[in-house]
Amino acid sequence: MLNLRYQRITPTILSSILIIAAFTTIAAVGAAFAAVSAGPGETLVRETIASMVLLPGTVDASERRKLLDSIEHSLALESLARQSLGSQWDKIDQSEREHFVSLLTQNIETTLPQAAQALSTVSVHYDGEDRKPSGSLVYTTIARADGGKVPVDYVVAHNGARWQIADVNLDGESLSQAVAKRIQFAIAQDGYPKLVSDLSKRVTENTSREKGR
């Protein structure tokens, strides 16, 4: 389903969420190309990738939960949620914000194993890290077996005392911005309650599918 050459984000909200989740995991097979001296941003990316590599083959529920918690801790999900909702974020109270972040997180969780498996035929080369006081930009190149290549860069930023992956730039395009545009378009078209309903439905469907396996 995914083509590693950049293609336009599909016009559905959930597909956009899938794509950003997939490219957060895109470096899984490239972990073996680790550089000896990685900066804090690259170290975070590598540690997140290490958890993702283990996720598809982890069947023990408690171990799987630990991996998911580790991955989520590394991602700036609240920042993504706030950016995605735009002005709608200021119109909802704290409990509604927390609910939306939870729905977004659960949707991303369900895509991570599939994304890692789907991208098992690519390799990733680390191309350095641009370190700044506020964070880092970690450069990678995705290489396919047929020789095709595409740059995928990770934006790593400080969030309090933590470093977190705040965005992924695929061939120069910001995936968090792409997701935000789709979500805000959906809100403008059908309203915020419909968006929440769609995300909740997707979580229920994915949970049922997982239990049926």
N, C-alpha and C positions, 0 to 999 in steps of 0.2 A: 504494500500500500504506500510505503514511503519511498520517495525518490530522493537520493542524496544530492542531486543537483537541485538548486533552489526552485521551488514551484510556488505558485500563489497559494495563500492560505485558503482552505475551503470555506464556504460561506456559512458554516454552522459553528455555534459556540463550542460545542463539545469536541468537534474536530480540532478546533484551535487549541483547546486545552490538551488534547492528545498530542498534538505536534510539539507544544512547548515541553511537555513531559518527555516525549521521545528524544528531543535533542538535548535535554538535560542529561539523559543517559547515553548519549551518542558515543562517548569516549570509552565505553566499557571494554571493548576488545583491545583498545590501545593502551591499557594500563601497563603492559609489558615494556612500553617505550619510555618508561619513567627516567627523567633526568636525575643525576646525582644530587645536584644542588637546586632545589625548588624553593621559591619564595613562599610567603604565607598564602597568597591567593592560589597558586598552583598546587600547594600542599592540600588546601581545602578541596579543590577540584578532584585531586587524586584520591583523597580519602572518601569523598562522596562516591566516586566511581567504584572504589573497592567494595563498598557496601552494595552497589547496584549489580556488580558482577555476580555476587553471591545470591542475590534475590530470587532469580528464576528457579534455581535448584533447591531453594530452602523450603521444606514442607512443614517443619515443626513450627507450630503457631507462635510460640513464645520467641523463638529465634527470628522468625519472619517479622514479628512486631518490633524487635530490637533494631533490625535493619531498616525498617520503614521509619522508625523514630530518628535513627541516625541520619537518614537521607533528608527527612523533613527539617531537622535541626539545621541542616546545611543550606536550605533554600529559604529565600526571603518571601515566604508565601503571603504573609500579611501585607507586605509592600506590593506584591503582585495583585492581591485582592483589591487594595486601595486604589491602585493605578487603573485596574480593570473597570471599577465602578465609576471612576471619575467623580462628577458632582453628586451622583447618587450616594456616595459614601457619607457625605455630610447630611444627608436626609434621613439616614437610619440611625437607630440608637446602638449602644454598645453590644447588646445581646444579638441584634440582627447582624452586626458586623462579624461577631464571632461565629454566628451560624453560617454566614457566607464563606468565611475563611475555612471553616470545617468542611463545607460542601466542596469547595475548590480542592482542598487537600485530599479528600476521599476520592474525588474523580481522578486526580493525578495518581494517587496510589494504585488504582486499579489498572492504569495503563503502563506502569513501570516495567513489570515482568515481560509483557508483550513487546514493549519497545526494545528492551535489551535483547530479546530473542530475535526480533526482526532485523536488528543491526549487527548480528553476529558475523556477518560476512565482510565487515569493513575494518580497517585499522586506522589508528589515530596517531599522528605525530605531534609532539609538543614543540612549539616554535618560539618559546620565550614568554616572558611576563613583563608588562609595563607597570612598575610599582609606583604608586602615588600615596600621599598621606591619607587620602580618604578611601583608598582601596586599590584594586589591581585589575588589569585586563590580561587574561590568560589566553594566549594564542594557540590554536591547534589547527591541524589540517586533516580532513577526513579523506582517506584514500580507498577507492573501490578496487576490486580484483581486476576490473577491465581498464584500469588506469585513470579513471575519472577522479577528480579531486575537488574539494570545496572547503573553504575556510569556515571554521566554527570557533568563535571566541566567547569566552565566559567573562562576564562583568562581576567582579567580586567586590563587595562593599562592607564597611563597618556597620554593624547594627548593635549599638551599645558596646558591650565588651566582646561581641562575637563578630566573626567574619561569615558572610553568607553570599551565596550565588544569587545575584539580583536580576540578571538577565543573560540571555544567550543570543549572540549575533550570528545569524546564519547567512553566509555570503553577503555580509554587510547589512542585513535586515534584522531589526530588533523583534524577537518573537514575543516579548512581553507587550510591546506596542501593538503588534498584530492582534494578540488576544484582546487587549483593551479596546481596540477599535471594533472588533466583532461583538464583544459584550455590550459596549455602549450603544451600538447599532441595534442590538436585540432589545435593549431597554427602551430605546426611542420608538421602536416599532410595536412592541407588545407589552412593555411595562416590566418593572422589576419583579412583581410577584410571579409572572410567567417564567422569567429566567430562573428564579429560585425553584419553582415547580419542576422545570426541565432538569435542573441539576439534581434535585432530590430523586426524581424518577430514575435518572441514570445511575445514581448510587444504589438504589434498590435493585435495579436490574443486574448490576454488576455483582452485588452481594449474593443474589440468588444464583447467578451463574457460577460463582466461586463455590458455593455450598453444594451445587449439583455435580461438581467434578469429583 
